[in-house]
Amino acid sequence: QVQLVESGGGLVQAGGSLRLSCAASGRTFDSFNMGWFRQAPGKERESVAAISWGGITTVYANSVKGRFTISRDNAKNTVYLQMNSLEPEDTAVYYCAAKGTIRQPTAQAMGAETWYDYWGQGTQVTVSS
């Protein structure tokens, strides 16, 4: 079993930055692929970014490319999402997800909500205009 706890959300003005963290516990973190998803009110949950277990592969939604950066620190069992140039459209609950596999994943798999086995409770990000 893996427990995921997100933190770092909050209220920020448009153009500002936030860094989300997701701390994992329960199993060997460095064998898990990690993803960030978000869900805005009235919308379906969507993939934001993902990083493979070895950090070799990263994928981003087109809407956040060039603004968001996903990274991981296996020594701290933590994955991060640095969000810059935030826009009101980025307002959502952000969720961390984990998938345990040592096979090199495809970008398609990493962006699929159904691929992940474990989920955090989410952290609210609100961007004011």
C-alpha positions, 0 to 999 in steps of 0.5 A: 500500500502507498499513501500520498499526501499533497501540500502546497496549494493555496490562493495566488494571483495570476502570474504568480507561482506555487510549488506542490509537493506529494509525499509518499510512504508505505513502499519503495518510492523509487519504483513508482511512476508519479503523476499530477492531475487536476479537476476544476469545478464541473469538469472531468479530472485531467492529466497535468504532468507525470514523471517515470520511476527513474525520472527519465521520462516526463510528460505534460499537458499542452496547457501547462507546457513551458509553465509547469515542471515536474520533478522528484526527489527519491531520497525524500520520497517526494514529487513536486510540481512547480507551477509558474505563470499561473492563470485563472484557468489553472484553478482546480483541485490537484491530485497526486497519483502513483503507479508501481512498475519497473517497466519503462512506461509510455507517455500515453500510459502516464497521462491516463487516469486509469493507469494509476493505482494510488491517489492522494486526497488533493490540494486546492489551487486557486488563481485569482485574476 
